[in-house]
Amino acid sequence: MIKSIRRNAVTAGTVIAIGGTVVVMPYGPAEASSFSATYTCSVPVLGSRSVTIDGRLTASPERATPGRPVRFQLHISRLNLRTPVAIDSWTAVAEIDVTGAQSTSFRMTGTGGPVTPRQPISGDLFGSWTPRAHGTDHFRGANVALTAKVARVGRLTAGCTPTKPRPLMETVTVTSPSARQNTDL
């Protein structure tokens, strides 16, 4: 919450008054807020497990315009679903729900290398979303599927469903292109 307030203060502070002329500074990547979300995962052989995913979702650019894609990076710093055996490699698909000015969802995907037994999984997922309406949009995690390649066993897939309430992962403001332009001095 504090990071969101700080990010909004920085955003508001980008409009600078110089001698009565307003200059709007261009926006870069958002300062991502960390989140911690609880999921219930159905894991082959192990059954149903409650897991926590810690990470951050970063949007670039934070200020978007309708019709132009916004790129997202979902960094999973820790998924506390620990495997009893070594994982050779893994792939993940995460659904992200969008609410606010627009209601939709989009997919993020990622892959990773080996994970030693009893260690948490970490890595990055990537995806994009194209806004269609002006306003503020909020992003929350939805279903996640994690597929692990395990020697002598093959591929095993864990399906995970978020528990409620789902934490806010990121906020993006969608504006018209003219609101992002610098004015002449």
Contacts in CASP RR format, 6 or more apart in sequence:
PFRMAT RR
TARGET T0000
AUTHOR 0000-0000-0000
METHOD contacts of the structure
MODEL  1
MIKSIRRNAVTAGTVIAIGGTVVVMPYGPAEASSFSATYTCSVPVLGSRS
VTIDGRLTASPERATPGRPVRFQLHISRLNLRTPVAIDSWTAVAEIDVTG
AQSTSFRMTGTGGPVTPRQPISGDLFGSWTPRAHGTDHFRGANVALTAKV
ARVGRLTAGCTPTKPRPLMETVTVTSPSARQNTDL
3 31 0 8 1.000
3 33 0 8 1.000
3 34 0 8 1.000
4 33 0 8 1.000
4 168 0 8 1.000
4 171 0 8 1.000
6 31 0 8 1.000
7 30 0 8 1.000
7 31 0 8 1.000
7 33 0 8 1.000
7 62 0 8 1.000
10 31 0 8 1.000
11 27 0 8 1.000
11 62 0 8 1.000
11 63 0 8 1.000
11 173 0 8 1.000
14 24 0 8 1.000
14 25 0 8 1.000
14 27 0 8 1.000
15 22 0 8 1.000
15 23 0 8 1.000
15 24 0 8 1.000
15 25 0 8 1.000
16 22 0 8 1.000
16 23 0 8 1.000
16 25 0 8 1.000
18 185 0 8 1.000
21 183 0 8 1.000
21 185 0 8 1.000
22 183 0 8 1.000
23 182 0 8 1.000
23 183 0 8 1.000
23 185 0 8 1.000
24 179 0 8 1.000
24 180 0 8 1.000
24 181 0 8 1.000
24 182 0 8 1.000
24 183 0 8 1.000
25 182 0 8 1.000
26 180 0 8 1.000
26 182 0 8 1.000
27 61 0 8 1.000
27 62 0 8 1.000
27 63 0 8 1.000
27 180 0 8 1.000
28 60 0 8 1.000
28 61 0 8 1.000
28 62 0 8 1.000
28 63 0 8 1.000
29 58 0 8 1.000
29 59 0 8 1.000
29 60 0 8 1.000
29 61 0 8 1.000
29 62 0 8 1.000
30 58 0 8 1.000
30 59 0 8 1.000
30 60 0 8 1.000
30 61 0 8 1.000
30 62 0 8 1.000
30 170 0 8 1.000
30 172 0 8 1.000
32 56 0 8 1.000
32 57 0 8 1.000
32 58 0 8 1.000
32 75 0 8 1.000
32 170 0 8 1.000
33 56 0 8 1.000
33 168 0 8 1.000
33 169 0 8 1.000
33 170 0 8 1.000
34 54 0 8 1.000
34 55 0 8 1.000
34 56 0 8 1.000
34 77 0 8 1.000
35 54 0 8 1.000
35 55 0 8 1.000
35 56 0 8 1.000
35 57 0 8 1.000
35 167 0 8 1.000
35 168 0 8 1.000
35 169 0 8 1.000
36 52 0 8 1.000
36 53 0 8 1.000
36 54 0 8 1.000
36 55 0 8 1.000
36 167 0 8 1.000
37 52 0 8 1.000
37 53 0 8 1.000
37 141 0 8 1.000
37 162 0 8 1.000
37 166 0 8 1.000
37 167 0 8 1.000
37 169 0 8 1.000
38 50 0 8 1.000
38 51 0 8 1.000
38 52 0 8 1.000
38 162 0 8 1.000
38 163 0 8 1.000
39 50 0 8 1.000
39 51 0 8 1.000
39 52 0 8 1.000
39 53 0 8 1.000
39 144 0 8 1.000
39 160 0 8 1.000
39 161 0 8 1.000
39 162 0 8 1.000
39 163 0 8 1.000
40 48 0 8 1.000
40 49 0 8 1.000
40 50 0 8 1.000
40 51 0 8 1.000
40 160 0 8 1.000
40 161 0 8 1.000
40 163 0 8 1.000
41 48 0 8 1.000
41 49 0 8 1.000
41 50 0 8 1.000
41 51 0 8 1.000
41 81 0 8 1.000
41 144 0 8 1.000
41 146 0 8 1.000
41 158 0 8 1.000
41 159 0 8 1.000
41 160 0 8 1.000
41 161 0 8 1.000
42 48 0 8 1.000
42 158 0 8 1.000
42 159 0 8 1.000
42 160 0 8 1.000
43 49 0 8 1.000
43 81 0 8 1.000
43 156 0 8 1.000
43 158 0 8 1.000
43 159 0 8 1.000
44 156 0 8 1.000
44 157 0 8 1.000
44 158 0 8 1.000
45 156 0 8 1.000
46 84 0 8 1.000
49 81 0 8 1.000
50 163 0 8 1.000
51 79 0 8 1.000
51 80 0 8 1.000
51 81 0 8 1.000
51 160 0 8 1.000
52 78 0 8 1.000
52 79 0 8 1.000
52 80 0 8 1.000
53 76 0 8 1.000
53 78 0 8 1.000
53 79 0 8 1.000
53 80 0 8 1.000
53 144 0 8 1.000
54 76 0 8 1.000
54 77 0 8 1.000
54 78 0 8 1.000
54 79 0 8 1.000
55 74 0 8 1.000
55 75 0 8 1.000
55 76 0 8 1.000
55 77 0 8 1.000
55 78 0 8 1.000
56 74 0 8 1.000
56 75 0 8 1.000
56 77 0 8 1.000
56 169 0 8 1.000
57 72 0 8 1.000
57 73 0 8 1.000
57 74 0 8 1.000
57 75 0 8 1.000
57 96 0 8 1.000
57 139 0 8 1.000
57 169 0 8 1.000
57 170 0 8 1.000
58 72 0 8 1.000
58 73 0 8 1.000
58 75 0 8 1.000
58 170 0 8 1.000
59 70 0 8 1.000
59 71 0 8 1.000
59 72 0 8 1.000
59 139 0 8 1.000
59 170 0 8 1.000
59 172 0 8 1.000
60 70 0 8 1.000
60 71 0 8 1.000
60 72 0 8 1.000
60 73 0 8 1.000
61 70 0 8 1.000
62 172 0 8 1.000
62 173 0 8 1.000
63 172 0 8 1.000
63 173 0 8 1.000
63 174 0 8 1.000
63 175 0 8 1.000
63 180 0 8 1.000
64 70 0 8 1.000
64 131 0 8 1.000
64 172 0 8 1.000
64 173 0 8 1.000
64 174 0 8 1.000
64 175 0 8 1.000
65 131 0 8 1.000
65 174 0 8 1.000
65 175 0 8 1.000
65 176 0 8 1.000
65 177 0 8 1.000
65 180 0 8 1.000
66 131 0 8 1.000
66 132 0 8 1.000
66 133 0 8 1.000
66 134 0 8 1.000
66 174 0 8 1.000
66 176 0 8 1.000
67 130 0 8 1.000
67 131 0 8 1.000
67 132 0 8 1.000
68 130 0 8 1.000
68 131 0 8 1.000
69 128 0 8 1.000
69 129 0 8 1.000
69 130 0 8 1.000
70 128 0 8 1.000
70 129 0 8 1.000
70 130 0 8 1.000
70 131 0 8 1.000
70 172 0 8 1.000
71 126 0 8 1.000
71 127 0 8 1.000
71 128 0 8 1.000
72 96 0 8 1.000
72 108 0 8 1.000
72 126 0 8 1.000
72 127 0 8 1.000
72 128 0 8 1.000
72 129 0 8 1.000
72 139 0 8 1.000
72 170 0 8 1.000
73 124 0 8 1.000
73 125 0 8 1.000
73 126 0 8 1.000
73 127 0 8 1.000
74 94 0 8 1.000
74 96 0 8 1.000
74 108 0 8 1.000
74 124 0 8 1.000
74 125 0 8 1.000
74 126 0 8 1.000
74 169 0 8 1.000
75 123 0 8 1.000
75 124 0 8 1.000
76 92 0 8 1.000
76 121 0 8 1.000
76 122 0 8 1.000
76 123 0 8 1.000
76 124 0 8 1.000
76 125 0 8 1.000
77 122 0 8 1.000
78 120 0 8 1.000
78 122 0 8 1.000
79 120 0 8 1.000
79 121 0 8 1.000
79 122 0 8 1.000
79 146 0 8 1.000
80 120 0 8 1.000
81 120 0 8 1.000
81 121 0 8 1.000
81 146 0 8 1.000
81 158 0 8 1.000
82 118 0 8 1.000
82 119 0 8 1.000
82 120 0 8 1.000
83 115 0 8 1.000
83 117 0 8 1.000
83 118 0 8 1.000
83 119 0 8 1.000
83 121 0 8 1.000
83 148 0 8 1.000
83 150 0 8 1.000
84 117 0 8 1.000
84 118 0 8 1.000
85 117 0 8 1.000
85 150 0 8 1.000
85 151 0 8 1.000
85 153 0 8 1.000
86 114 0 8 1.000
86 115 0 8 1.000
86 116 0 8 1.000
86 117 0 8 1.000
86 150 0 8 1.000
86 151 0 8 1.000
87 113 0 8 1.000
87 114 0 8 1.000
87 115 0 8 1.000
87 121 0 8 1.000
87 148 0 8 1.000
87 149 0 8 1.000
87 150 0 8 1.000
88 113 0 8 1.000
88 114 0 8 1.000
88 148 0 8 1.000
88 149 0 8 1.000
88 150 0 8 1.000
88 151 0 8 1.000
89 111 0 8 1.000
89 112 0 8 1.000
89 113 0 8 1.000
89 114 0 8 1.000
89 148 0 8 1.000
89 149 0 8 1.000
90 111 0 8 1.000
90 112 0 8 1.000
90 113 0 8 1.000
90 115 0 8 1.000
90 121 0 8 1.000
90 146 0 8 1.000
90 147 0 8 1.000
90 148 0 8 1.000
90 149 0 8 1.000
91 109 0 8 1.000
91 110 0 8 1.000
91 111 0 8 1.000
91 112 0 8 1.000
91 146 0 8 1.000
91 147 0 8 1.000
92 109 0 8 1.000
92 110 0 8 1.000
92 111 0 8 1.000
92 125 0 8 1.000
92 144 0 8 1.000
92 145 0 8 1.000
92 146 0 8 1.000
92 147 0 8 1.000
93 107 0 8 1.000
93 108 0 8 1.000
93 109 0 8 1.000
93 110 0 8 1.000
93 125 0 8 1.000
93 144 0 8 1.000
93 145 0 8 1.000
94 107 0 8 1.000
94 108 0 8 1.000
94 109 0 8 1.000
94 125 0 8 1.000
94 141 0 8 1.000
94 142 0 8 1.000
94 143 0 8 1.000
94 144 0 8 1.000
95 105 0 8 1.000
95 106 0 8 1.000
95 107 0 8 1.000
95 108 0 8 1.000
95 141 0 8 1.000
95 142 0 8 1.000
95 143 0 8 1.000
95 144 0 8 1.000
96 105 0 8 1.000
96 106 0 8 1.000
96 107 0 8 1.000
96 108 0 8 1.000
96 129 0 8 1.000
96 139 0 8 1.000
96 140 0 8 1.000
96 141 0 8 1.000
96 142 0 8 1.000
96 169 0 8 1.000
97 104 0 8 1.000
97 105 0 8 1.000
97 139 0 8 1.000
97 140 0 8 1.000
97 141 0 8 1.000
97 142 0 8 1.000
97 166 0 8 1.000
98 104 0 8 1.000
98 105 0 8 1.000
98 106 0 8 1.000
98 129 0 8 1.000
98 137 0 8 1.000
98 138 0 8 1.000
98 139 0 8 1.000
99 137 0 8 1.000
99 138 0 8 1.000
99 140 0 8 1.000
100 135 0 8 1.000
100 136 0 8 1.000
100 137 0 8 1.000
100 138 0 8 1.000
101 131 0 8 1.000
101 133 0 8 1.000
101 134 0 8 1.000
101 135 0 8 1.000
101 136 0 8 1.000
101 137 0 8 1.000
101 174 0 8 1.000
102 131 0 8 1.000
102 132 0 8 1.000
102 133 0 8 1.000
102 137 0 8 1.000
102 174 0 8 1.000
104 129 0 8 1.000
105 142 0 8 1.000
106 127 0 8 1.000
106 128 0 8 1.000
106 129 0 8 1.000
107 127 0 8 1.000
108 125 0 8 1.000
108 126 0 8 1.000
108 127 0 8 1.000
109 125 0 8 1.000
109 126 0 8 1.000
109 127 0 8 1.000
110 123 0 8 1.000
110 124 0 8 1.000
110 125 0 8 1.000
110 126 0 8 1.000
112 123 0 8 1.000
115 121 0 8 1.000
115 148 0 8 1.000
121 146 0 8 1.000
131 137 0 8 1.000
131 172 0 8 1.000
131 174 0 8 1.000
133 174 0 8 1.000
134 174 0 8 1.000
134 175 0 8 1.000
134 176 0 8 1.000
135 173 0 8 1.000
135 174 0 8 1.000
135 175 0 8 1.000
136 171 0 8 1.000
136 172 0 8 1.000
136 173 0 8 1.000
136 174 0 8 1.000
137 171 0 8 1.000
137 172 0 8 1.000
137 173 0 8 1.000
137 174 0 8 1.000
138 168 0 8 1.000
138 170 0 8 1.000
138 171 0 8 1.000
139 168 0 8 1.000
139 169 0 8 1.000
139 170 0 8 1.000
139 171 0 8 1.000
139 172 0 8 1.000
140 162 0 8 1.000
140 166 0 8 1.000
140 167 0 8 1.000
140 168 0 8 1.000
140 169 0 8 1.000
141 162 0 8 1.000
141 166 0 8 1.000
141 169 0 8 1.000
142 162 0 8 1.000
142 166 0 8 1.000
143 159 0 8 1.000
143 160 0 8 1.000
143 161 0 8 1.000
143 162 0 8 1.000
144 159 0 8 1.000
144 160 0 8 1.000
145 157 0 8 1.000
145 158 0 8 1.000
145 159 0 8 1.000
145 160 0 8 1.000
146 157 0 8 1.000
146 158 0 8 1.000
146 159 0 8 1.000
146 160 0 8 1.000
147 155 0 8 1.000
147 156 0 8 1.000
147 157 0 8 1.000
147 158 0 8 1.000
148 155 0 8 1.000
148 156 0 8 1.000
148 157 0 8 1.000
148 158 0 8 1.000
149 155 0 8 1.000
150 156 0 8 1.000
END
